[in-house]
Amino acid sequence: MNLPLMPKATAIWLIENTSLTFKQISEFCGLHILEIESLANGDMDSKMLGFDPVISSQLTTNEIKRCEDDSTAKLTLNKIEIVSEGKNLNKKYTPRAKRHDKPDGIAWLIKYYPNLPEKDICDLLSTTKATIKAIKNKTHKNSSTIKPKSPVSLGLCTDAELEFVISKLTRE
């Protein structure tokens, strides 16, 4: 069931700015009709501000007018496309406890797959090219303690991800 962002705040805005029925608002926001009535009556101790669903592109004014004219019609939520601006959604989070294991995983990849492009290592382990170069040149600050270990066993990537990167190498 698709619900609007901030359903209670959206319900408050719809109550204050439209002539929709409580049933229409409750169905759209996924709230009980009694909760909508108490929001309208001011019975709930809520100092919440209304959230305009038109500005956030969740509803159109035409959709609101259509449902205001027909009290049996149901509001339909617009599909919101989330567009990332400049951020890579494929980056994965590495827990702090495992970050010190990254150089070991990089060293393992360099040792067993020396032809693996740096970009693939960066994508696989969420690291930087500078770190990879430092490990290759043995100028990394922890180079004396780096021991090559499989990134899968370290929990830095899955076996399927590693196999995919390796299969890309063999295809080329």
PyMOL commands that set and color helices and strands:
alter all, ss='L'
color gray80, all
select helices_A, chain A and resi 7-17+22-29+33-41+61-69+96-99+102-112+118-125+129-136+151-154+159-171
alter helices_A, ss='H'
color red, helices_A
deselect
rebuild
show_as cartoon
